Amino acid sequence: VQLQASGGGLVQVGGSLRLSCAASGRGFGGDVWAWYRQAPGKQRELVASITSGGISDIAASVEGRFTISRDNAKNTMYLQMNSLEPEDTGVYSCNIKRHWAPRYNYWGQGTLVTVSS
């Protein structure tokens, strides 16, 4: 199974980026896809998650600025990030987790987002 995250880069404050996470190697369903980020010197934190049914949850720190979506037919998840702030800088990784049988927990390699002021 592979999770390929892309779309990171350098952007100025107030700018936008769209991250993608494409999964391959097996069928997916009944699971939760999520974006995590890790800023330099900080612990990894959950940014947003979305179930296979489309129920999403957004961290308070990015609510109103970030939107998570998922295309089940393409096995791809997106994170639209608007009004970016320097505090959004970090490595963004995608995760797919299924909590019941058959359980699985997959991670992508991460994509770097740098917001310059």
Backbone bond lengths (Angstrom), bond angles and torsions (degrees), N, CA, C in turn:
res aa  C-N    CA-C-N  psi(-1)  N-CA   C-N-CA  omega(-1)  CA-C   N-CA-C  phi
1 V - - - 1.452 - - 1.526 108.58 -
2 Q 1.324 115.86 135.38 1.468 121.09 178.19 1.517 110.36 -127.52
3 L 1.313 115.73 137.87 1.457 123.00 172.35 1.516 106.54 -118.47
4 Q 1.299 116.51 117.58 1.452 121.83 -177.11 1.520 109.26 -110.14
5 A 1.336 115.27 108.13 1.464 120.44 177.69 1.522 109.50 -92.53
6 S 1.313 115.87 141.18 1.463 120.83 179.30 1.520 109.96 -151.52
7 G 1.323 114.90 169.25 1.459 120.23 175.21 1.513 115.16 106.41
8 G 1.320 117.53 -5.67 1.455 119.54 178.60 1.512 111.60 -71.94
9 G 1.317 114.97 171.27 1.452 119.21 179.28 1.507 111.19 165.81
10 L 1.322 114.75 -168.19 1.458 122.20 179.24 1.524 109.08 -100.23
11 V 1.315 116.06 128.47 1.460 120.70 -178.65 1.522 109.08 -141.77
12 Q 1.315 116.29 150.97 1.458 119.94 178.23 1.523 111.13 -82.22
13 V 1.308 115.31 161.12 1.460 120.85 176.97 1.529 109.66 -53.96
14 G 1.319 115.14 134.83 1.450 120.76 -179.11 1.513 114.08 89.87
15 G 1.315 116.54 -8.40 1.451 120.80 -178.69 1.518 112.40 -80.64
16 S 1.333 114.58 -176.78 1.468 121.72 -176.71 1.523 110.72 -132.40
17 L 1.299 114.25 151.64 1.462 122.00 172.25 1.526 107.84 -143.73
18 R 1.315 115.55 154.08 1.458 120.97 174.80 1.519 108.19 -124.85
19 L 1.312 115.81 116.39 1.454 121.16 177.47 1.519 109.62 -92.32
20 S 1.328 115.14 148.37 1.451 121.79 175.88 1.519 109.08 -127.51
21 C 1.313 115.59 148.35 1.459 121.75 174.57 1.522 106.76 -135.10
22 A 1.313 115.69 110.68 1.452 121.55 -179.51 1.517 109.79 -103.38
23 A 1.327 116.68 126.47 1.461 121.82 -177.88 1.517 110.06 -108.95
24 S 1.319 115.47 145.21 1.461 120.53 179.48 1.519 109.65 -151.14
25 G 1.318 115.40 162.30 1.453 119.72 174.30 1.510 116.04 109.59
26 R 1.331 117.04 -11.18 1.460 120.47 176.97 1.515 108.58 -166.02
27 G 1.305 116.27 173.52 1.449 120.28 173.21 1.517 109.91 -86.14
28 F 1.319 115.51 150.32 1.456 121.24 -178.02 1.525 109.42 -126.95
29 G 1.337 114.66 148.11 1.451 119.18 176.16 1.513 110.30 173.27
30 G 1.301 116.38 153.52 1.452 120.56 -179.47 1.516 113.18 61.92
31 D 1.326 114.38 32.69 1.460 118.98 -174.28 1.524 110.97 -129.19
32 V 1.314 114.54 179.15 1.464 121.45 179.07 1.525 108.10 -122.04
33 W 1.333 115.60 127.34 1.446 120.91 175.72 1.528 107.44 -104.07
34 A 1.306 116.22 141.93 1.464 118.56 -174.44 1.516 111.77 -146.61
35 W 1.316 114.06 154.61 1.460 123.00 170.68 1.519 108.37 -109.07
36 Y 1.316 115.43 131.17 1.450 122.94 172.62 1.533 108.00 -118.01
37 R 1.298 115.27 158.57 1.460 118.73 173.35 1.521 109.55 -139.59
38 Q 1.324 114.02 152.17 1.444 120.26 176.78 1.515 108.66 -133.84
39 A 1.314 114.90 115.36 1.460 120.94 177.70 1.529 109.01 -84.75
40 P 1.310 117.64 157.03 1.470 120.48 179.49 1.525 111.68 -55.74
41 G 1.322 116.61 125.71 1.454 121.18 177.39 1.514 115.14 78.48
42 K 1.334 116.56 6.02 1.459 119.55 -178.08 1.522 110.75 -122.27
43 Q 1.317 115.05 165.01 1.458 119.71 177.61 1.525 110.40 -78.13
44 R 1.297 114.78 155.22 1.458 119.81 176.03 1.523 109.87 -65.23
45 E 1.323 115.66 139.79 1.458 120.28 -179.94 1.523 110.32 -130.71
46 L 1.312 114.85 150.79 1.449 121.31 177.51 1.527 108.58 -78.23
47 V 1.312 116.50 129.18 1.461 121.62 179.92 1.519 110.92 -98.62
48 A 1.320 116.40 -47.64 1.458 120.50 -177.07 1.515 109.15 -162.80
49 S 1.322 115.26 153.38 1.453 120.55 177.93 1.512 109.73 -142.53
50 I 1.325 115.22 158.81 1.460 120.06 178.91 1.513 108.85 -150.76
51 T 1.325 115.93 135.92 1.459 120.30 179.49 1.527 110.37 -84.56
52 S 1.312 115.53 170.28 1.456 119.26 177.71 1.524 111.33 -64.80
53 G 1.321 116.50 -21.22 1.455 120.50 176.94 1.508 113.80 -87.80
54 G 1.336 116.33 -1.32 1.459 120.12 176.03 1.512 116.01 93.53
55 I 1.303 117.58 8.51 1.468 120.19 177.18 1.528 108.21 -81.20
56 S 1.311 115.86 123.19 1.464 119.89 -174.63 1.524 111.69 -114.77
57 D 1.296 113.92 159.40 1.458 121.72 177.61 1.517 107.08 -141.69
58 I 1.326 115.88 133.68 1.459 121.23 -175.68 1.525 108.83 -122.87
59 A 1.325 116.67 137.54 1.456 120.28 177.34 1.519 109.98 -64.08
60 A 1.320 115.85 146.68 1.457 120.79 -177.49 1.531 111.98 -59.19
61 S 1.328 116.46 -33.10 1.459 120.62 -176.56 1.528 113.34 -67.26
62 V 1.331 117.10 -19.54 1.468 120.13 -178.04 1.519 112.39 -122.45
63 E 1.310 117.22 1.25 1.457 120.26 -178.19 1.520 110.63 -61.29
64 G 1.334 114.75 135.65 1.456 119.50 -178.25 1.516 112.64 90.40
65 R 1.326 117.11 -14.14 1.468 121.50 179.43 1.529 112.00 -116.41
66 F 1.316 116.81 -33.85 1.470 121.72 -177.83 1.532 109.54 -109.31
67 T 1.318 114.66 145.83 1.457 121.21 175.99 1.518 108.90 -133.26
68 I 1.328 116.23 131.28 1.454 120.95 177.68 1.520 108.94 -104.95
69 S 1.322 115.68 142.41 1.458 120.08 176.64 1.523 109.00 -146.63
70 R 1.305 114.62 169.03 1.467 118.96 -173.50 1.518 108.46 -150.67
71 D 1.309 116.09 135.79 1.456 122.86 175.19 1.522 107.20 -112.72
72 N 1.320 116.89 99.09 1.463 120.44 -175.35 1.524 111.78 -64.46
73 A 1.318 116.83 -32.75 1.465 119.94 -179.33 1.527 111.38 -66.64
74 K 1.319 116.13 -31.22 1.465 120.77 -179.51 1.526 112.34 -99.92
75 N 1.337 116.78 -0.35 1.471 120.39 -176.03 1.528 110.84 50.37
76 T 1.309 114.90 46.75 1.465 120.63 -177.22 1.519 110.04 -133.96
77 M 1.317 114.27 140.18 1.458 121.97 178.14 1.525 108.34 -119.46
78 Y 1.320 115.26 149.80 1.463 120.16 -177.75 1.526 110.16 -128.48
79 L 1.302 115.17 154.22 1.462 121.08 171.05 1.523 106.92 -134.47
80 Q 1.319 115.60 107.28 1.460 121.10 176.11 1.513 107.74 -87.10
81 M 1.310 116.09 120.60 1.460 121.54 -176.35 1.519 108.78 -117.06
82 N 1.321 116.16 116.78 1.455 122.49 179.35 1.521 110.05 -116.88
83 S 1.313 115.72 164.29 1.471 121.72 178.03 1.528 111.19 48.65
84 L 1.300 115.38 49.27 1.463 120.20 -175.08 1.517 111.66 -64.83
85 E 1.315 114.41 144.25 1.463 122.91 -179.18 1.530 108.62 -121.36
86 P 1.331 117.29 158.73 1.476 119.51 178.61 1.533 112.59 -55.28
87 E 1.341 116.13 -31.14 1.473 120.28 -179.88 1.526 112.55 -68.84
88 D 1.305 117.47 -11.31 1.466 121.14 177.48 1.526 112.04 -83.57
89 T 1.311 116.93 -6.04 1.461 120.64 179.54 1.519 111.01 -62.48
90 G 1.338 115.67 136.20 1.447 120.14 178.29 1.515 111.34 162.51
91 V 1.314 114.80 179.19 1.460 120.93 174.58 1.524 107.81 -93.38
92 Y 1.310 115.29 122.74 1.457 121.69 -178.55 1.533 108.71 -100.53
93 S 1.322 115.19 125.37 1.460 121.31 -178.42 1.519 110.11 -121.69
94 C 1.315 114.86 147.31 1.459 118.47 176.92 1.524 110.27 -104.36
95 N 1.310 113.66 149.91 1.463 121.41 -176.49 1.517 109.75 -138.57
96 I 1.314 116.67 141.70 1.460 121.99 174.26 1.515 107.28 -126.29
97 K 1.326 116.03 126.18 1.449 119.83 -176.38 1.532 110.09 -137.03
98 R 1.320 113.68 134.73 1.461 119.70 173.79 1.520 106.99 -118.24
99 H 1.333 116.81 126.44 1.458 120.90 -169.64 1.522 113.09 -90.29
100 W 1.317 118.36 -8.38 1.465 120.55 179.21 1.516 108.85 -130.57
101 A 1.340 114.81 167.83 1.461 120.36 -172.76 1.526 111.72 -60.83
102 P 1.317 118.80 137.51 1.462 125.95 -8.37 1.533 110.61 -76.67
103 R 1.328 114.64 119.46 1.453 119.93 -178.89 1.516 110.72 -71.38
104 Y 1.349 115.27 146.70 1.459 119.89 170.89 1.526 109.62 -156.00
105 N 1.299 114.73 159.59 1.463 121.75 -177.16 1.527 106.74 -152.60
106 Y 1.328 116.22 105.63 1.461 121.28 -175.65 1.523 110.60 -119.49
107 W 1.335 115.03 145.43 1.469 121.82 177.99 1.514 111.13 -123.83
108 G 1.317 115.17 144.29 1.450 121.37 171.84 1.517 109.77 -90.53
109 Q 1.330 115.91 176.13 1.458 120.31 -172.94 1.524 113.38 -84.63
110 G 1.285 119.06 -14.13 1.454 122.15 178.47 1.513 113.32 94.14
111 T 1.319 114.85 151.45 1.454 122.02 175.91 1.535 107.87 -134.85
112 L 1.317 116.38 136.24 1.459 121.60 -173.40 1.523 111.42 -85.98
113 V 1.319 114.26 129.33 1.464 121.72 174.17 1.524 107.92 -115.38
114 T 1.307 116.10 125.19 1.460 121.38 178.56 1.518 108.84 -124.08
115 V 1.322 115.68 121.62 1.459 121.00 179.55 1.523 107.92 -109.63
116 S 1.305 115.64 117.26 1.472 120.52 -176.77 1.521 110.41 -99.17
117 S 1.320 114.48 144.08 1.474 119.55 -179.62 1.517 110.84 -101.15
